[in-house]
């Protein structure tokens, strides 16, 4: 079950670890949820997957 309070400061994003796209595969409430999804999904992608935390209001390049 998702912890709804986990969204207060940001989200965890799971992405394909392949340039140039870095396709977003999942947006998760917690690091644990992101890790679990990454473990399941990583074998589907040649370069695997990565995950990281993005605070609300994040803008690339700022």
HTML snippet that shows the backbone in 3Dmol.js (N, CA, C, O; Angstrom):
<script src="https://3Dmol.org/build/3Dmol-min.js"></script>
<div id="view" style="width:600px;height:400px;position:relative"></div>
<script>
const pdb = `
ATOM      1  N   UNK A   1       0.837  -1.186   0.000  1.00  0.00           N
ATOM      2  CA  UNK A   1       0.000   0.000   0.000  1.00  0.00           C
ATOM      3  C   UNK A   1       0.881   1.249   0.000  1.00  0.00           C
ATOM      4  O   UNK A   1       1.880   1.308   0.717  1.00  0.00           O
ATOM      5  N   UNK A   2       0.515   2.232  -0.794  1.00  0.00           N
ATOM      6  CA  UNK A   2       1.293   3.458  -0.906  1.00  0.00           C
ATOM      7  C   UNK A   2       1.129   4.340   0.326  1.00  0.00           C
ATOM      8  O   UNK A   2       0.037   4.456   0.884  1.00  0.00           O
ATOM      9  N   UNK A   3       2.216   4.948   0.733  1.00  0.00           N
ATOM     10  CA  UNK A   3       2.207   5.929   1.813  1.00  0.00           C
ATOM     11  C   UNK A   3       1.917   7.286   1.191  1.00  0.00           C
ATOM     12  O   UNK A   3       2.804   7.895   0.593  1.00  0.00           O
ATOM     13  N   UNK A   4       0.695   7.762   1.325  1.00  0.00           N
ATOM     14  CA  UNK A   4       0.299   9.015   0.665  1.00  0.00           C
ATOM     15  C   UNK A   4       1.081  10.215   1.192  1.00  0.00           C
ATOM     16  O   UNK A   4       1.230  11.202   0.471  1.00  0.00           O
ATOM     17  N   UNK A   5       1.581  10.162   2.414  1.00  0.00           N
ATOM     18  CA  UNK A   5       2.375  11.252   2.963  1.00  0.00           C
ATOM     19  C   UNK A   5       3.740  11.371   2.289  1.00  0.00           C
ATOM     20  O   UNK A   5       4.398  12.405   2.401  1.00  0.00           O
ATOM     21  N   UNK A   6       4.163  10.334   1.599  1.00  0.00           N
ATOM     22  CA  UNK A   6       5.479  10.330   0.970  1.00  0.00           C
ATOM     23  C   UNK A   6       5.592  11.365  -0.141  1.00  0.00           C
ATOM     24  O   UNK A   6       6.700  11.763  -0.499  1.00  0.00           O
ATOM     25  N   UNK A   7       4.471  11.806  -0.689  1.00  0.00           N
ATOM     26  CA  UNK A   7       4.496  12.760  -1.797  1.00  0.00           C
ATOM     27  C   UNK A   7       4.733  14.199  -1.366  1.00  0.00           C
ATOM     28  O   UNK A   7       4.868  15.067  -2.228  1.00  0.00           O
ATOM     29  N   UNK A   8       4.790  14.485  -0.089  1.00  0.00           N
ATOM     30  CA  UNK A   8       4.861  15.864   0.387  1.00  0.00           C
ATOM     31  C   UNK A   8       6.003  16.672  -0.207  1.00  0.00           C
ATOM     32  O   UNK A   8       5.821  17.848  -0.523  1.00  0.00           O
ATOM     33  N   UNK A   9       7.157  16.080  -0.363  1.00  0.00           N
ATOM     34  CA  UNK A   9       8.328  16.837  -0.809  1.00  0.00           C
ATOM     35  C   UNK A   9       8.790  16.531  -2.222  1.00  0.00           C
ATOM     36  O   UNK A   9       9.581  17.289  -2.785  1.00  0.00           O
ATOM     37  N   UNK A  10       8.325  15.455  -2.802  1.00  0.00           N
ATOM     38  CA  UNK A  10       8.767  15.088  -4.136  1.00  0.00           C
ATOM     39  C   UNK A  10       8.394  13.668  -4.491  1.00  0.00           C
ATOM     40  O   UNK A  10       7.610  13.029  -3.789  1.00  0.00           O
ATOM     41  N   UNK A  11       8.953  13.175  -5.579  1.00  0.00           N
ATOM     42  CA  UNK A  11       8.662  11.821  -6.051  1.00  0.00           C
ATOM     43  C   UNK A  11       9.950  11.108  -6.457  1.00  0.00           C
ATOM     44  O   UNK A  11      10.969  11.746  -6.723  1.00  0.00           O
ATOM     45  N   UNK A  12       9.890   9.806  -6.498  1.00  0.00           N
ATOM     46  CA  UNK A  12      10.982   8.971  -6.986  1.00  0.00           C
ATOM     47  C   UNK A  12      10.646   8.569  -8.412  1.00  0.00           C
ATOM     48  O   UNK A  12       9.544   8.093  -8.684  1.00  0.00           O
ATOM     49  N   UNK A  13      11.595   8.761  -9.325  1.00  0.00           N
ATOM     50  CA  UNK A  13      11.378   8.477 -10.741  1.00  0.00           C
ATOM     51  C   UNK A  13      12.307   7.344 -11.162  1.00  0.00           C
ATOM     52  O   UNK A  13      13.507   7.378 -10.890  1.00  0.00           O
ATOM     53  N   UNK A  14      11.740   6.345 -11.827  1.00  0.00           N
ATOM     54  CA  UNK A  14      12.515   5.232 -12.393  1.00  0.00           C
ATOM     55  C   UNK A  14      12.589   5.475 -13.893  1.00  0.00           C
ATOM     56  O   UNK A  14      11.571   5.683 -14.552  1.00  0.00           O
ATOM     57  N   UNK A  15      13.827   5.444 -14.430  1.00  0.00           N
ATOM     58  CA  UNK A  15      14.046   5.730 -15.848  1.00  0.00           C
ATOM     59  C   UNK A  15      14.897   4.652 -16.490  1.00  0.00           C
ATOM     60  O   UNK A  15      15.703   3.993 -15.834  1.00  0.00           O
ATOM     61  N   UNK A  16      14.697   4.488 -17.795  1.00  0.00           N
ATOM     62  CA  UNK A  16      15.580   3.640 -18.587  1.00  0.00           C
ATOM     63  C   UNK A  16      16.952   4.309 -18.617  1.00  0.00           C
ATOM     64  O   UNK A  16      17.043   5.512 -18.861  1.00  0.00           O
ATOM     65  N   UNK A  17      18.013   3.553 -18.374  1.00  0.00           N
ATOM     66  CA  UNK A  17      19.367   4.115 -18.339  1.00  0.00           C
ATOM     67  C   UNK A  17      19.996   4.015 -19.726  1.00  0.00           C
ATOM     68  O   UNK A  17      20.943   3.259 -19.941  1.00  0.00           O
ATOM     69  N   UNK A  18      19.451   4.795 -20.664  1.00  0.00           N
ATOM     70  CA  UNK A  18      19.933   4.744 -22.033  1.00  0.00           C
ATOM     71  C   UNK A  18      19.741   6.102 -22.697  1.00  0.00           C
ATOM     72  O   UNK A  18      18.635   6.643 -22.717  1.00  0.00           O
ATOM     73  N   UNK A  19      20.816   6.643 -23.233  1.00  0.00           N
ATOM     74  CA  UNK A  19      20.705   7.909 -23.943  1.00  0.00           C
ATOM     75  C   UNK A  19      20.201   7.630 -25.355  1.00  0.00           C
ATOM     76  O   UNK A  19      20.427   6.523 -25.844  1.00  0.00           O
ATOM     77  N   UNK A  20      19.561   8.517 -26.013  1.00  0.00           N
ATOM     78  CA  UNK A  20      19.323   9.884 -25.599  1.00  0.00           C
ATOM     79  C   UNK A  20      18.013  10.069 -24.830  1.00  0.00           C
ATOM     80  O   UNK A  20      17.734  11.172 -24.361  1.00  0.00           O
ATOM     81  N   UNK A  21      17.211   9.021 -24.691  1.00  0.00           N
ATOM     82  CA  UNK A  21      15.850   9.202 -24.193  1.00  0.00           C
ATOM     83  C   UNK A  21      15.680   9.247 -22.671  1.00  0.00           C
ATOM     84  O   UNK A  21      14.955  10.101 -22.159  1.00  0.00           O
ATOM     85  N   UNK A  22      16.323   8.360 -21.960  1.00  0.00           N
ATOM     86  CA  UNK A  22      16.096   8.223 -20.516  1.00  0.00           C
ATOM     87  C   UNK A  22      14.598   8.194 -20.223  1.00  0.00           C
ATOM     88  O   UNK A  22      14.102   8.945 -19.383  1.00  0.00           O
ATOM     89  N   UNK A  23      13.889   7.318 -20.926  1.00  0.00           N
ATOM     90  CA  UNK A  23      12.437   7.206 -20.831  1.00  0.00           C
ATOM     91  C   UNK A  23      11.991   6.971 -19.387  1.00  0.00           C
ATOM     92  O   UNK A  23      12.544   6.117 -18.694  1.00  0.00           O
ATOM     93  N   UNK A  24      10.987   7.732 -18.933  1.00  0.00           N
ATOM     94  CA  UNK A  24      10.428   7.546 -17.594  1.00  0.00           C
ATOM     95  C   UNK A  24       9.563   6.291 -17.616  1.00  0.00           C
ATOM     96  O   UNK A  24       8.679   6.144 -18.459  1.00  0.00           O
ATOM     97  N   UNK A  25       9.834   5.391 -16.676  1.00  0.00           N
ATOM     98  CA  UNK A  25       9.108   4.129 -16.595  1.00  0.00           C
ATOM     99  C   UNK A  25       8.103   4.117 -15.451  1.00  0.00           C
ATOM    100  O   UNK A  25       7.069   3.455 -15.540  1.00  0.00           O
ATOM    101  N   UNK A  26       8.400   4.845 -14.375  1.00  0.00           N
ATOM    102  CA  UNK A  26       7.499   4.868 -13.217  1.00  0.00           C
ATOM    103  C   UNK A  26       7.766   6.104 -12.372  1.00  0.00           C
ATOM    104  O   UNK A  26       8.893   6.590 -12.285  1.00  0.00           O
ATOM    105  N   UNK A  27       6.715   6.594 -11.760  1.00  0.00           N
ATOM    106  CA  UNK A  27       6.808   7.657 -10.766  1.00  0.00           C
ATOM    107  C   UNK A  27       6.290   7.064  -9.469  1.00  0.00           C
ATOM    108  O   UNK A  27       5.150   6.604  -9.398  1.00  0.00           O
ATOM    109  N   UNK A  28       7.137   7.075  -8.437  1.00  0.00           N
ATOM    110  CA  UNK A  28       6.843   6.362  -7.199  1.00  0.00           C
ATOM    111  C   UNK A  28       6.826   7.295  -5.992  1.00  0.00           C
ATOM    112  O   UNK A  28       7.456   8.352  -5.996  1.00  0.00           O
ATOM    113  N   UNK A  29       6.098   6.885  -4.967  1.00  0.00           N
ATOM    114  CA  UNK A  29       5.965   7.685  -3.754  1.00  0.00           C
ATOM    115  C   UNK A  29       7.161   7.540  -2.826  1.00  0.00           C
ATOM    116  O   UNK A  29       7.503   8.477  -2.104  1.00  0.00           O
ATOM    117  N   UNK A  30       7.802   6.373  -2.839  1.00  0.00           N
ATOM    118  CA  UNK A  30       8.891   6.108  -1.900  1.00  0.00           C
ATOM    119  C   UNK A  30      10.088   5.494  -2.621  1.00  0.00           C
ATOM    120  O   UNK A  30       9.962   4.962  -3.724  1.00  0.00           O
ATOM    121  N   UNK A  31      11.243   5.578  -1.981  1.00  0.00           N
ATOM    122  CA  UNK A  31      12.441   4.958  -2.544  1.00  0.00           C
ATOM    123  C   UNK A  31      12.267   3.446  -2.611  1.00  0.00           C
ATOM    124  O   UNK A  31      12.702   2.815  -3.574  1.00  0.00           O
ATOM    125  N   UNK A  32      11.648   2.872  -1.617  1.00  0.00           N
ATOM    126  CA  UNK A  32      11.431   1.424  -1.609  1.00  0.00           C
ATOM    127  C   UNK A  32      10.586   0.987  -2.807  1.00  0.00           C
ATOM    128  O   UNK A  32      10.900  -0.004  -3.467  1.00  0.00           O
ATOM    129  N   UNK A  33       9.525   1.725  -3.078  1.00  0.00           N
ATOM    130  CA  UNK A  33       8.677   1.424  -4.234  1.00  0.00           C
ATOM    131  C   UNK A  33       9.472   1.531  -5.537  1.00  0.00           C
ATOM    132  O   UNK A  33       9.326   0.691  -6.425  1.00  0.00           O
ATOM    133  N   UNK A  34      10.310   2.563  -5.652  1.00  0.00           N
ATOM    134  CA  UNK A  34      11.135   2.744  -6.849  1.00  0.00           C
ATOM    135  C   UNK A  34      12.134   1.603  -6.999  1.00  0.00           C
ATOM    136  O   UNK A  34      12.319   1.083  -8.099  1.00  0.00           O
ATOM    137  N   UNK A  35      12.771   1.215  -5.916  1.00  0.00           N
ATOM    138  CA  UNK A  35      13.736   0.099  -5.970  1.00  0.00           C
ATOM    139  C   UNK A  35      13.063  -1.195  -6.389  1.00  0.00           C
ATOM    140  O   UNK A  35      13.595  -1.942  -7.211  1.00  0.00           O
ATOM    141  N   UNK A  36      11.889  -1.460  -5.821  1.00  0.00           N
ATOM    142  CA  UNK A  36      11.171  -2.689  -6.164  1.00  0.00           C
ATOM    143  C   UNK A  36      10.815  -2.712  -7.647  1.00  0.00           C
ATOM    144  O   UNK A  36      10.986  -3.734  -8.310  1.00  0.00           O
ATOM    145  N   UNK A  37      10.321  -1.593  -8.168  1.00  0.00           N
ATOM    146  CA  UNK A  37       9.987  -1.540  -9.589  1.00  0.00           C
ATOM    147  C   UNK A  37      11.242  -1.690 -10.442  1.00  0.00           C
ATOM    148  O   UNK A  37      11.237  -2.418 -11.435  1.00  0.00           O
ATOM    149  N   UNK A  38      12.314  -1.004 -10.057  1.00  0.00           N
ATOM    150  CA  UNK A  38      13.568  -1.080 -10.815  1.00  0.00           C
ATOM    151  C   UNK A  38      14.098  -2.512 -10.866  1.00  0.00           C
ATOM    152  O   UNK A  38      14.585  -2.960 -11.904  1.00  0.00           O
ATOM    153  N   UNK A  39      14.003  -3.223  -9.752  1.00  0.00           N
ATOM    154  CA  UNK A  39      14.462  -4.615  -9.716  1.00  0.00           C
ATOM    155  C   UNK A  39      13.691  -5.489 -10.704  1.00  0.00           C
ATOM    156  O   UNK A  39      14.266  -6.365 -11.349  1.00  0.00           O
ATOM    157  N   UNK A  40      12.397  -5.246 -10.815  1.00  0.00           N
ATOM    158  CA  UNK A  40      11.562  -6.029 -11.725  1.00  0.00           C
ATOM    159  C   UNK A  40      11.795  -5.629 -13.178  1.00  0.00           C
ATOM    160  O   UNK A  40      11.824  -6.490 -14.057  1.00  0.00           O
ATOM    161  N   UNK A  41      11.961  -4.338 -13.438  1.00  0.00           N
ATOM    162  CA  UNK A  41      12.024  -3.824 -14.809  1.00  0.00           C
ATOM    163  C   UNK A  41      13.406  -3.868 -15.438  1.00  0.00           C
ATOM    164  O   UNK A  41      13.509  -3.846 -16.664  1.00  0.00           O
ATOM    165  N   UNK A  42      14.467  -3.928 -14.654  1.00  0.00           N
ATOM    166  CA  UNK A  42      15.816  -3.746 -15.196  1.00  0.00           C
ATOM    167  C   UNK A  42      16.192  -4.744 -16.279  1.00  0.00           C
ATOM    168  O   UNK A  42      16.949  -4.394 -17.186  1.00  0.00           O
ATOM    169  N   UNK A  43      15.698  -5.961 -16.220  1.00  0.00           N
ATOM    170  CA  UNK A  43      16.066  -6.963 -17.229  1.00  0.00           C
ATOM    171  C   UNK A  43      15.442  -6.689 -18.600  1.00  0.00           C
ATOM    172  O   UNK A  43      15.847  -7.297 -19.592  1.00  0.00           O
ATOM    173  N   UNK A  44      14.473  -5.792 -18.668  1.00  0.00           N
ATOM    174  CA  UNK A  44      13.806  -5.481 -19.931  1.00  0.00           C
ATOM    175  C   UNK A  44      14.578  -4.483 -20.788  1.00  0.00           C
ATOM    176  O   UNK A  44      14.231  -4.262 -21.948  1.00  0.00           O
ATOM    177  N   UNK A  45      15.626  -3.878 -20.224  1.00  0.00           N
ATOM    178  CA  UNK A  45      16.347  -2.807 -20.909  1.00  0.00           C
ATOM    179  C   UNK A  45      17.830  -3.137 -20.970  1.00  0.00           C
ATOM    180  O   UNK A  45      18.417  -3.552 -19.971  1.00  0.00           O
ATOM    181  N   UNK A  46      18.435  -2.958 -22.134  1.00  0.00           N
ATOM    182  CA  UNK A  46      19.831  -3.328 -22.372  1.00  0.00           C
ATOM    183  C   UNK A  46      20.760  -2.699 -21.340  1.00  0.00           C
ATOM    184  O   UNK A  46      21.629  -3.381 -20.798  1.00  0.00           O
ATOM    185  N   UNK A  47      20.590  -1.417 -21.063  1.00  0.00           N
ATOM    186  CA  UNK A  47      21.460  -0.712 -20.121  1.00  0.00           C
ATOM    187  C   UNK A  47      20.889  -0.657 -18.709  1.00  0.00           C
ATOM    188  O   UNK A  47      21.444   0.026 -17.849  1.00  0.00           O
ATOM    189  N   UNK A  48      19.798  -1.361 -18.457  1.00  0.00           N
ATOM    190  CA  UNK A  48      19.185  -1.373 -17.139  1.00  0.00           C
ATOM    191  C   UNK A  48      18.366  -0.116 -16.887  1.00  0.00           C
ATOM    192  O   UNK A  48      18.004   0.605 -17.817  1.00  0.00           O
ATOM    193  N   UNK A  49      18.080   0.134 -15.617  1.00  0.00           N
ATOM    194  CA  UNK A  49      17.287   1.299 -15.230  1.00  0.00           C
ATOM    195  C   UNK A  49      17.970   2.027 -14.077  1.00  0.00           C
ATOM    196  O   UNK A  49      18.806   1.461 -13.373  1.00  0.00           O
ATOM    197  N   UNK A  50      17.600   3.286 -13.900  1.00  0.00           N
ATOM    198  CA  UNK A  50      18.109   4.095 -12.799  1.00  0.00           C
ATOM    199  C   UNK A  50      16.906   4.710 -12.083  1.00  0.00           C
ATOM    200  O   UNK A  50      15.815   4.798 -12.646  1.00  0.00           O
ATOM    201  N   UNK A  51      17.118   5.131 -10.840  1.00  0.00           N
ATOM    202  CA  UNK A  51      16.047   5.829 -10.139  1.00  0.00           C
ATOM    203  C   UNK A  51      16.637   6.940  -9.286  1.00  0.00           C
ATOM    204  O   UNK A  51      17.776   6.854  -8.827  1.00  0.00           O
ATOM    205  N   UNK A  52      15.853   7.970  -9.086  1.00  0.00           N
ATOM    206  CA  UNK A  52      16.322   9.104  -8.298  1.00  0.00           C
ATOM    207  C   UNK A  52      15.162   9.922  -7.768  1.00  0.00           C
ATOM    208  O   UNK A  52      14.034   9.816  -8.249  1.00  0.00           O
ATOM    209  N   UNK A  53      15.454  10.734  -6.777  1.00  0.00           N
ATOM    210  CA  UNK A  53      14.450  11.578  -6.139  1.00  0.00           C
ATOM    211  C   UNK A  53      14.412  12.949  -6.805  1.00  0.00           C
ATOM    212  O   UNK A  53      15.454  13.556  -7.053  1.00  0.00           O
ATOM    213  N   UNK A  54      13.221  13.425  -7.088  1.00  0.00           N
ATOM    214  CA  UNK A  54      13.019  14.754  -7.672  1.00  0.00           C
ATOM    215  C   UNK A  54      12.056  15.529  -6.788  1.00  0.00           C
ATOM    216  O   UNK A  54      10.892  15.150  -6.657  1.00  0.00           O
ATOM    217  N   UNK A  55      12.534  16.621  -6.173  1.00  0.00           N
ATOM    218  CA  UNK A  55      11.644  17.416  -5.328  1.00  0.00           C
ATOM    219  C   UNK A  55      10.612  18.145  -6.182  1.00  0.00           C
ATOM    220  O   UNK A  55      10.874  18.473  -7.339  1.00  0.00           O
ATOM    221  N   UNK A  56       9.446  18.392  -5.608  1.00  0.00           N
ATOM    222  CA  UNK A  56       8.443  19.178  -6.328  1.00  0.00           C
ATOM    223  C   UNK A  56       9.036  20.528  -6.669  1.00  0.00           C
ATOM    224  O   UNK A  56       9.736  21.125  -5.851  1.00  0.00           O
ATOM    225  N   UNK A  57       8.767  21.013  -7.856  1.00  0.00           N
ATOM    226  CA  UNK A  57       9.318  22.278  -8.322  1.00  0.00           C
ATOM    227  C   UNK A  57      10.636  22.134  -9.049  1.00  0.00           C
ATOM    228  O   UNK A  57      11.184  23.131  -9.520  1.00  0.00           O
ATOM    229  N   UNK A  58      11.173  20.904  -9.158  1.00  0.00           N
ATOM    230  CA  UNK A  58      12.448  20.679  -9.844  1.00  0.00           C
ATOM    231  C   UNK A  58      12.335  21.076 -11.308  1.00  0.00           C
ATOM    232  O   UNK A  58      11.352  20.749 -11.973  1.00  0.00           O
ATOM    233  N   UNK A  59      13.320  21.764 -11.795  1.00  0.00           N
ATOM    234  CA  UNK A  59      13.405  22.134 -13.212  1.00  0.00           C
ATOM    235  C   UNK A  59      14.788  21.752 -13.701  1.00  0.00           C
ATOM    236  O   UNK A  59      15.784  22.144 -13.094  1.00  0.00           O
ATOM    237  N   UNK A  60      14.870  20.999 -14.781  1.00  0.00           N
ATOM    238  CA  UNK A  60      16.158  20.600 -15.346  1.00  0.00           C
ATOM    239  C   UNK A  60      16.938  21.851 -15.740  1.00  0.00           C
ATOM    240  O   UNK A  60      16.403  22.740 -16.403  1.00  0.00           O
ATOM    241  N   UNK A  61      18.168  21.914 -15.343  1.00  0.00           N
ATOM    242  CA  UNK A  61      19.049  23.014 -15.729  1.00  0.00           C
ATOM    243  C   UNK A  61      19.017  24.219 -14.802  1.00  0.00           C
ATOM    244  O   UNK A  61      19.752  25.183 -15.016  1.00  0.00           O
ATOM    245  N   UNK A  62      18.179  24.177 -13.779  1.00  0.00           N
ATOM    246  CA  UNK A  62      18.139  25.309 -12.835  1.00  0.00           C
ATOM    247  C   UNK A  62      19.031  25.046 -11.655  1.00  0.00           C
ATOM    248  O   UNK A  62      19.129  25.881 -10.756  1.00  0.00           O
TER     249      UNK A  62
END
`;
const viewer = $3Dmol.createViewer("view");
viewer.addModel(pdb, "pdb");
viewer.setStyle({}, {cartoon: {color: "spectrum"}});
viewer.zoomTo();
viewer.render();
</script>
